[in-house]
Amino acid sequence: MSEVNRHLLEIVRRYGTPTYAFDVRRLRAQVETLRTHLPAGIEILYSLKANASLGICDVLRDCGIGADVASAGELATAVEAGFPSERIFVAGPFKLPETLAQLRDLPEAVISVDSPSELQMLAEQRLPNPIVLRLRPDFCSQAVVAAGHESRFGFVGEDVSSCRKLVSLRVVNVIGFHVFSGSQYLSAEGIVAHLRGALAISLRAADDLGIAPALLNLGGGFGIPYAATADELDLGIIRNELAKIVDQVRPARIVLELGRYLVAQAGWYLTSVLGHQTFQGRQAVVVDGGTHQRADMCGLCLRTKASPPLVMNEGVDQSWDAMDVSGKALTPTDVLGCLSLPADVLAESSLLPRLEPGNVLAFANAGAYGMWSSPAMFHGSPLPAEVAFDGSEIQLMRERRPARSILDEQRHVNVRGHDA
Ligand SMILES: Cc1ncc(COP(=O)(O)O)c(C=O)c1O
């Protein structure tokens, strides 16, 4: 049994299921891989939208990277985790009053502005923060989740020109640009195309505004192999391109913002088999979790594409060995969630041994866009537990609450229609 499996089993023994477990060593290893393979001048930000868990942020802050946040809640989390304010990058289509209030205490945080209307609003707020303008790509992206020229985000060409006056009078402190072209891209050549496209529109916008950019956030979109047949992203090709860009725009800071690449492979989603069903003529089991805690499943069709979950033996007082499936008959099995929802399928036709109630299924690569992007309250569901493990050291990050906890902070309505 692998070391990680042993830790997962111990986590289930202590905290039950459904639970998210995060491998701290893997988080650190991802940062290290980027440090080893990308040019030294590249700054990495962690995009909290992939997983805004405080414990994950603690680990990544310790690794010395920055934070890319897109809401007041993510900003509060980044500050609580201790990311230095000059390494916090605040994006999103329009900053809410609560975000602006926080920014007053973070004058070094960089704000990514999404539209001329937002730039005008910020000018009126008189915030001293350095600003980058988010530019909408004018090129197509083949990324699985594309944010190219058809997206709603960022300035288009004529929007940039309309801001010349605000910039030249230094009413706002525009120091550069931000371009995000797409997510979950496993093609290094595709990412190189994103980087080139992002650089080209940034330099054009800089010319238009008459500024020398001091910071360029060129996005990222680094993908991870969810399918057993997919390969890891080839960072060597990306490295060469980034090295050229660093040389070309020196002394500007070159920043990448990455979410999935940093956290997806560190996350495990642990569920227990409740019983059997059949679905579309196939053998199926129902588990105590579901797609309401795995938003990442849906957009990426992971129910058919991802590797089958690991199967672990049930029985706290027994040996807790991972089930040795070799030699056992494997049957195409569907793993269904516990929602009254036809689409609540966690795995389809996965080759699995006969499962019994109490078996634990561990879904790999579940660390990004899972619970933190999910309709997690659907069916009045409490949130799953979140646990970190660093080798054999296990720490609870979020306790699983009882079902009744969904009533917390709610009030009865007791109106009697007196006005009628
Ligand atoms: C603007 C922006 N930045 C960063 C990210 C993070 O992308 P990823 O998790 O693919 O690295 C996203 C994801 O959609 C995004 O929209």
The ligand as an ORCA input file, in Angstrom:
! r2SCAN-3c Opt
* xyz 0 1
  C      -8.699     35.411    -14.459
  C      -8.293     34.058    -14.017
  N      -7.092     33.893    -13.476
  C      -6.654     32.686    -13.053
  C      -7.456     31.573    -13.187
  C      -6.932     30.263    -12.685
  O      -6.851     29.352    -13.728
  P      -6.221     27.910    -13.509
  O      -6.880     27.331    -12.316
  O      -6.528     27.185    -14.749
  O      -4.760     28.080    -13.281
  C      -8.724     31.699    -13.755
  C      -9.594     30.532    -13.911
  O     -10.616     30.541    -14.527
  C      -9.164     32.981    -14.183
  O     -10.364     33.161    -14.731
*
